[in-house]
Amino acid sequence: MSNQDLEARLTRLEYYFSLMRDMVVDPESYALWDYMISEELEEEQAHKIIEILKKHYAELNSGKEESNELIKSALYVDLNHLLTSFGKPVSENSARSIVLRASKLPIFPHYASLL
C-alpha cells in the first residue's frame, strides 16, 4: 500500500472519528453518520450529500405541501446521481434510505413528511 493510500485512509478514519462523537451522544439522531461510515464515504462525498439535502430541505420549507412530491422526486434523482458518481450501487431504496436517516437529524425533521 502506498503512502498516499495510507494517508487517504488515515484522513477518512479521522473523519469517521469526528462523526462517531455525535453518534455516541445520540445514535438514533445521527443514523446518517452511520450510513456514511458504513458506505466508506470520504469527507468530501459526505459533504456533497449534506449539500443536496440542505438544498432540497430549503425548497421543502419554502414550498407548499402540494409540491412535496416534486421535491421528493428531484431529491431522489439528485441523490441517486450523486451515489452513481461515487461508484456506489443504486437501487430503488438508496435515496429513500438516506432521506430516512436524514429525517432523524435535528436539522432535517421535515424530511419525515416525504417518507
Secondary structure as the mmCIF struct_conf table of DSSP 4:
data_model
#
loop_
_struct_conf.conf_type_id
_struct_conf.id
_struct_conf.beg_label_comp_id
_struct_conf.beg_label_asym_id
_struct_conf.beg_label_seq_id
_struct_conf.end_label_comp_id
_struct_conf.end_label_asym_id
_struct_conf.end_label_seq_id
HELX_RH_AL_P HELX_RH_AL_P1 ASN A 3 VAL A 25
TURN_TY1_P TURN_TY1_P1 PRO A 27 TYR A 30
HELX_RH_AL_P HELX_RH_AL_P2 ALA A 31 SER A 38
TURN_TY1_P TURN_TY1_P2 GLU A 39 GLU A 40
HELX_RH_AL_P HELX_RH_AL_P3 GLU A 43 SER A 62
BEND BEND1 GLY A 63 GLY A 63
HELX_RH_3T_P HELX_RH_3T_P1 GLU A 65 SER A 67
HELX_RH_AL_P HELX_RH_AL_P4 ASN A 68 SER A 85
TURN_TY1_P TURN_TY1_P3 PHE A 86 GLY A 87
TURN_TY1_P TURN_TY1_P4 GLU A 92 ASN A 93
HELX_RH_AL_P HELX_RH_AL_P5 SER A 94 ALA A 102
TURN_TY1_P TURN_TY1_P5 SER A 103 LYS A 104
BEND BEND2 LEU A 105 LEU A 105
TURN_TY1_P TURN_TY1_P6 PRO A 106 ILE A 107
HELX_RH_3T_P HELX_RH_3T_P2 PRO A 109 LEU A 114
#
